[in-house]
Amino acid sequence: MIASSSAAVGLKSVRNAAAAVVGRSAVLNPLNLPADILAAQKPVLQGTAEPQPEAQKTALELLDPIPRRTALVKCQGPFTDRALESICRGMVYLEKLGLVSVIVVENDDWHPGQDGERGQARDDVMRVAAALESQGAKARPILEPLVRLGPPPAEPESEHDELVHEHRKALLVEDSKGRKAEEVELPPTEVQAHARLEDLTSIRSALKSGEIPVVAPLALDSFHRMVRVDSNDVVAALVRSMVQAGQALQQKKDSIAATNAHEDATEIPERPMPEDEVDLTPLRLMIINREGGVPSYARQGLPHLLINLSSEHSHIVRTFSPTWSSSHPTSLANLTLSRTCLEYMPPSSSAIVVSHKSPRSLIGNLVTNKPAQSSSLPAYLLTTGSKAVTPHTPTLIRKGLPMRVIQRDRMHEIDKDKMTKLLEASFRRTLKADEFYERMDKVLDYVIVAGDYAGACIVTEEPIPDSTSGRRSLSYLDKFAVHPSHQGDGTVDFLWVALHDESFGCGLTHALNPNQGGKMGLGTGRDLVWRSRTNNPANRWYYERSSGHLRLGANREWTMFWCDAEERLKQKEVDLVEKGWEGAKYVPGRRGRQVEGLSFCEEGEEGRLDQWREVVAAIPSCWAA
């Protein structure tokens, strides 16, 4: 009893000490982060300047464990002292949250072959390391080359490399009728430098010691001479090698686990797991610069919020305005770097391109792994108010999924088994498959499929009986589904944007996205209608993206949503201005940038809600009781 009591008192004192330390860390908020971001975090004593006693350190790790993961950072200056201080403050705060940075320096003022370029690189490394130290972190300048010029030596291809090569094959872009329109060869993404696993020794040592490595963009050429190279080559080489190191560590752990499982049966002592080893696999790629995110033609040069590399990369390159070459000279290079790195990084990884002027956004995006604002929000919400996109809004980049549109005359291409599994997993209900697909044979308009049925939109053409307004059919969103394993990875936004381009957004310039088999933004936009149970948690998401909603049913158990055709409303606004409507001006509104005086029910819209309600109410359920 006495021993137990002493142990309890000792543990209690350690808990009190840990609570005091964690309490002091919790109130520390140097970046003035929003409360919701802070609430999701667990501050820890890692990477601080003062070492903790081993016993107390072990107790703290047991009481408040946080896995330490790695991020690669391209610090693309030049930055003023104040800007660099802000950047380093963010890096130190991320380290306390468990995301440790490996920083590679770059300077836009450097030019190849200029005198003293290696000295300039070393000076910038020391400057960044000093800035980190001034914020209470421990930094390790790495001034020797970590990479070697040229492609990596020949080695057996891994399964991942085969997937990368398959992804890099020529893409077939099809028009709305499924005809081959053009063959697009993706730009080369081969790494121009490589690093061996043994070259990562200094990075691994620094991370094990709780230090932030700061790497100079230096490399060894074929004659073993040290030369300064583009930091993009260094970052890409490090990503590939660090992923390989992480895979080797995991294989080692799996081998030990298998051996221990076998030795349990033979009563041989177990081999210890390599718990002190550092997993170098980078989960995030950060590109911190002065120019901000990747500009978007759909937002008149303001940054993209979220990029789906699998379906948007070539289109972004083709629509990049020449005027942005001066304001955003490195955007395309950074986009290609992100694509190269994400091909090797884990599927859940992301890259972020951010201005040094937005540290709050940087931390928020890295913590939540989400863009600053949802890219599927209506344009008016992203141009006004608190959610407005600014030149310093960061761009989040994901490898993403290809988007494929299957028109009604190609319905045989739908994999019904995969579609059924997707719908049942997403809605957590049993589909009456025979009845559902029999109905689709009659009313299907098109289907949008994300990847290998990671998500799907099913849009039908519902007949309007006894129509007196000239509207013979209703464009109805029958199903909008995302597999649970892809919820939170951007698939829902990618799908909604593709749906916008094929339906109510069609006909506008920002709908000219190359969804395979889609309309390519050409044609006339149509109102889109759908329904959802009133108690559906997803309704809040629908409220933000719809033009309006209406409760249905005797007990109002259903909510009908709709999105107005944007092209039609925009033309009405233009007509009002041209007619000299008294006091006509553009103002924010539920339908976007509206003209003051544009009524909720315009000419040609009378009675449409009553018609929609009748049609939607008559659509049968496809789910088993």
N, C-alpha and C positions, 0 to 999 in steps of 0.2 A: 504493500500500500504506500509506503513512504517513497519508494523508487518511482512508482507511478505518479505520485503527487508532484515530486520534483520535476519529472519529465513534463508534466502538464504545465507547471509554473514556467519552466524554461521555454516551452513552445509558446506559451502565452506572451512572454516577454518578446520573443522573436516576432510573433504576430503583431504585437503593438508597435515594435520598431518598424516592421515592414509596412504597417498601415500608415505610420507617420510619414515614411518616405513616399509611399504611393499617394498619400493625401497631398503632400507638397507638390508632387509631380502633376496631380490632377488639376490643381488650380493654376498651374503654369500654362499659359496659353499665349505664347509670344506672337502668334500669327492671327489672333482674334478669330479663331475658327468658329463656325456655327455650332450651336449646342448639340445638334443631332449627330454631327461628325465626331465631336468630342465624346459623346455618350457611348459611341460604338467602340471606343478605344480603351486599352488598358495600359497606362504608362508603366514603364519598367526602368530599373536602374541598369542599363546596359550602355556601354560606350561612354560612360562619364569619365571625367578626368581623374577622380580619386578611386583607386581600387578598393573593393570591399573584402573584408575577411572571408576566407573560403567557406567557413561554416555559415556565416550570414548570407553569402551569395547563394549557397545551395538551398538554404531555407527560403530565400526570396524566389528562386526559380520554382520550388515546389509549391509555394503559396500563390504565385502569380505567373504561371508559365506562358511565354509567348514565343512561338517559333520564329527564328530569324531567317528571313528570306533575302534574296539578292536582287538588286536592280542595277541596270547599266545606265549611266547618265552621260550624255554628250553635252558638255558645257560650252556653248558656242558664243564666245565673246566677240569683240571686247566689251567688258562691263566696267562701269564706274565702281569705285570702292563701295558706295552705298548699295548699288544693285547687287554686287557680289556678296555683300553682307546679308542682304535679304535672301538670296539663293541659298547660301550656306546655312542660314537659320532654318530654312525649310528642310535641307538635307539632314541636319542634326535632329530635327523634330521627327522626321521619318524614321531615323535610326532608333529613336526611343519607342516608336510604335512597332519596331521589328523589321522594317524594310531598310536594309543596309545598302548604300550606294557604292558602286565602283565607277569613279568619275574619270572620263577622258576629256582633256581640254582641247579646245579649238578656238581659233581667232580668225574672223573674217578679213582682218587686215593683213594676214600673212599671205605671201605670194611665193609660189614654188621657185626655188633656186636663189632666193635673195640671201645676201650676206648675213651671217649670224642667225640663221633660222633655227638651228638646234638650240642655241642659247636662248632665243626668244621663247621657245617651247618650254625649256627648263624654268625660265623666269615665271611663266604663267602658272606652271605646276606649283612652284613654291608660293606664289601669291594666293592660289586657291587653298593650298594646305594651311597657310597662315590664317586665312579667313575662317576656315573650319575650326582651327585651334582657338581663335578668338571667341567662338560661340560655345566653347566648352567641350568640343569633341577632340578625339585623338585622330590625327591624319598621318598617313604615310606616303610621302612623295615617292613615286616610282619613276626614276629618270633613265633606267636602262630599257632597251627595246624588249617588248614582250611578243612581238609578231615578226614574221618573216615574209618578205615579198614573194609573190607567186602563188599559184594554187597549191592546196595541200597535197602531200604525196599520195600516190595511189594506195587505196585501201579498200577492203571489201565494203560494198554498199550496204548500209543499214536499211531496214524497212522504211524508216523516215526519209532517207535520201531518195528512195524510189518514189515515194509519194510526192516529194518536192519536184522531181524530174517530170512526173506525170502531170503535175499542176502547171508546169512551164511549157507544156505542149501548146501548139497553136489552138486558139479558140475559134469556134464557129459561131458567128453572130448571125441571127436569123431575123427576118422581118416578120410582120404580123401574120403573114400567110405561111410562115415556116420555110420560106425559100432562103437558100444560102446567099447572104448579102455580101459578105466580105470575110476574108481570113486575116485575123489580127495576130501577129507574132509578138508575144510579150517581150519587153525590153530585157536585155541580159541582166542577171542579178548575181553572177558568179563573184565570189569574194576575191579581191585582188591581192589579199594577203592571208596568211594562216598562222595559227599558233598551235604549238604542241602542248600536250598535257603538262609536260615538265616545265613549260614556259609560264605556267600559272602559279608557280611556287610562291612568288612574292605576294600575289593577290590572296592566295589561300592563307598564307602566314599572317597577313595584315588583318584579315577578317577573323581569324581565330584569336587574335590579340585584341579584338575590339576596336580596330582602327579602320578608318575610311581610306581606301587606296585612291590616290590621285595619279593618273597615268599620263605620261607624255606621248604625243602622237609620233613615235619613233619606230623604225623597223630596221631589220638587217636585210641587206640585199644579197645577191648570190655570191658576192665576194666577202660577205660578213662585214661590210661597212655599214655604219650607223647613219641612216638618212631620215629626214622628216618626211612624213607622208600625210595624206588626207586622213583626218580622224575617222571618217566614215569607214575606211578600210580597216582601221584598228578596231572599231566597235564591232563591225561585222565578223572579223576574225575571232575576237574575244567571245562573242555570242556563241559561235559554232563550237569553239573549244570548251567553253564553260558548260554548255549543254552536254557535250560528250563526257565531261568530268562528272556531271551530275548523274548521267546514266551509268557510268562506271561505279559510282558510289552505291547506287541503288542495286546494281547487279551483285556487288559485294555483300550488301545487306541480305539480299534474297538468298545468296549462296550460303551465308552463315546460318540464316534461319532454317534453310532446308537441311543443312548439316546437323544443326542442333535438334531438329525434329527427328532425324534418324538416330542421333546419339542418345536421345531420351530412352529409346527402346533398348539400347545396349548398355545403359548406365555409365556412359562415358561423360566426363565433365563437359558442360557446354562451352562453346567459344564465345567470348564477349563481343557484343555488337559495337561497331565503331561510332559510339555516340558523340565523341568529340570532333568528328570530321565535319567539315563545312560543306553544305550542299551549294555548289556554285551555280546551279541552274537559275538563270535570270527570269524572273516573273514579269518584270516591267522594263520597258525601254523609255527613257525620258530624254527628250531633246529640248534643252532650254536655250532660247535664242532671244534676239531683239525684235524680230519681225513678226512673231506670233505664229498662229496656226496656218493650215493650208487654206488659201483663199478659194471661195466657191463662186462659180458663175451664177448660181441660182440666188445667191445673197449679195450680188453686186460687189464681190470682192471681200466680204466679211468671211470669217473662217468657217470651214466645215465643222460641225459638232461631232459627228461620228462617221467614220469611213469604213465601208465594207470592201476590203481589198479584193476579195474574190470576184466581185461584180463591178466595181467602180474604178479600179486603178487606171485602166486604159482610157476610160471616158474622162477622168479628171485630167490626164495628160493632154488629151486632144482638145479639151475646152479651156486649157490654161491660157489666159489672156496675155498677149505680149506686154501689156502695160504693167503686169505684175512682176515682170522680170527685174524691174528696178526696186519695187517696194518689197518683194518677197523673192530675192534672187536664189535662195537655197531651198525653197519649198519642195520642188520636184525631187531634188537630191535627197532631202530628208524623207520624202514619201517612199522613194525607192529603197533607202536604207531601212525604213520600217518594214517594208515588204520582205526584204532579204532576211532580216532578223526574225520576224514572226514566222517565217517558213521553218525555222529550227526550234523556236521556243515552244513551250507547252501550249495546247489549244486554248487554255483559259487566259493566256498572256495578252497583253495589250501594249501599245506604244502611245505616247502622248507628246505632241509638239506644242510648246507653250512659251509665251513671252515671259521674260523675267519680271514683268510688271504685275503678274497675277499669281503671287504665291498662295493665296487662299484657294484659287481654282486648282493649282497644282496639287496641293495636299488633298483637297476634296476628291479630285478625280482618281488619285492614286489609292486613297483609302477605300472608296466605294467601287472603283474600277468601272465607273460610269461617266458619260459625258457631262459637261456643266449643265446642259439642258437636253431634254429628249429631242432627238432629231426629227421625230414624227409629229411634233406639235405643229399646229397651224401657223402659217407665216406671220399672222398678226401678233401672236403671242411671243414670237422670237424677234420682233422689231420694236416692241413697246413694253414699257413697264419694267418690273424687276427681272424678268426673264430675257430681256433684250440681249441679243448677241452684239458684242463689241469687237473692235480690232484685236483686243487682247484675250478674247475667249479662246481657251485651248481646244485643240483638235485631238480627239481620241481615235485611235486606229486599231482595228481588229482584222485578223485574217478573214473572218466572216465566212459567209456561205454564198454560193452562186444562186441567183434567182431565176427560175424558169417558169414561163407562162405557157400553159397547155390550153389551147382553144377548144371549143366544142367539137370541131370536126376532127380533132385528134384525141378524143377522149380515151381511145384504146391505149394511149401511152401512160395513163394513170395506173400506178401499181396499187390495186385495190387492197391487197393484203397489208402493205406498208401504210396506206392511207387509213385503213381501219384501226391498225395498232396505234397510229398517231392520235386519231380522234378519241379513242377510248382511254389512252394514257393522259391526254390533255384534259378531257372532261370528266374522267374517272367514272364513266358510265359504260354500259354495254350497248353497242350500236346494233340496230336491226338492219344488218348490212344489205340483205336482199331488197328490202323495201326502200332503203336509202338510195342504192345505186339504180334501182328501177325508176325512182323519181328523177335522179340526175340525168338519166337517158332522155328525159322529156324536157327538162328546163335548164340544164347546165349552160352557162355562158362561157366561163373560163375558170381555170384553177391556177393559183400561183404556188409553186413548191419551193421551199428553201432547202438547199442541199439535198441530202438523201432522206427527205421527209422529216427533217427536224422541225418544220413548221409548214403550214399551208393555209391559204385563203380559198374558199369555194364561193364563187359568185354565180347566182342563177338569174334567169330572165323570167320573171313571174308575170303571167298575163293579167291584164286589168279588164275585167268583164264590164260590158256596157259603158265604155269610156266615152264621155262627151267632150273631153278636152283635147283629144288627139293623141294622148299618151296611151299607147297600146300595151306597154309592158313596164315593169318595175325592175330596176337593177337592185338585187337583194343579196346582201352578204349572208349566206347561209351558215358558213362555218369560218371561224378564225381561231386557229389552233397552233400552239407551240408546245413541243414536247417538254416535259418537266426538266429533263437534263439540259435543255437549252434556255430555260427561263433565267433571265438576268445576264445573258451574254450578248445582248444586243439584237438577237434574232427577231424579237417582237417589233423593234423599230425598223429593222430592215424590211420586214414583211409589210408593215403599214405604209412605208414610203413606196414600196412597189405597188401596193393596192391603190394608193393615191394616184400614181402615174398612169395606171390602167383604167381608172374610173373617174372620180369627180375632179381630179387634177389634170386630166387629159386635155391637150390643146394649149397648155401654157409652157413657156420656155423651161421652167424649173422641173417639168415632168419628162424632159428628154433624156431619161436614163436608160441604158441599154439592157433591159431585162430580156433575156433570151426568149424569143418567140413572142415578145410583147409588141405594143403599138409604137414604141420608141417616142412616146409623147404626141404622136400624130392622131388626129381625129377630133371628135367633139366630146367634151366632158359630159357625164351624166350624174344625176343625183343618185346617191347610194344610201340604201335603207337597211337597217338590221334591228334585231330585237335581242333583249337580254332579260333574264329574270331580275326583278327589282332588287332582290337581296344579293345579287352577284357582286363580290368584292371588286371585280374589274370595272364596274360602272364608273367609278371615279376617273379611271383612265379614259373611258369613252366620253365622259362629259367634257373633258378638255379638248377632245379632237372632233367633236360633232358640232354641227350648226344648230341643232335643237333636239329636243326629246319630248315624248308624249307617253303618259301612262296608259296601259291597256289592261283589259280584263275587268270582270265584275269586282274583283278585290284588288285591282291594280297590281297584279302579280307580275306583269310584264312591263318593260320600258322599251319603247320604240325610239331609236336614234336615227338621225340622217345627216348626211353631209351634202350641202348644195354644190352643184357643178360650179366650180370657181370661174371658168371661162365665161359663163353666161352672166354671172353677177358682175364680173369685171367689165364686160361690154356695156351693161346697163349703167354702171357708174360713169364710164366714158361718155355715153350718150347724154347723160344728165349734164355733165360739164360742158359738152359741146352745145347743148341747147341753152346754155346760159342760165341754168337753174339759179334762182336768187339765193345767194349765200352758199352756193354749192362749194364744198371743200372736202378734202379727204380727212377722215377721222377714224380712230380705232373703233372696231366693233366686233361683234361675235362672228361676223362673216369675213373679217379681214379688214383691209384698208377701205372703208366704206365712204360713200358720198353722203354727207348730211342731207337727209330728206329721203333716202332710199328706204322704202317701207319694208316691213317684215314680210308682207305678202305682195309680191309684185305681179304685174300683169302676166297671166298664163299660169299662175300658181294657185288660183282660187280652187278650193275643194280638193286639193291634192292630198292633204292629211287624212281626210275622210276616206279617200280611195286607198291610200297606203294602209290605213288601219284595217280596212276590210280584207285586203289582200294578205297582209301579214298574219291576221288572226286566223285565216283559213289554211295556213301552211301547217301540215301535220308534223307531229313529233317523230323523230327518228330513233329515239332511245327506248330500250326495253324498260318496262316498269320496274 
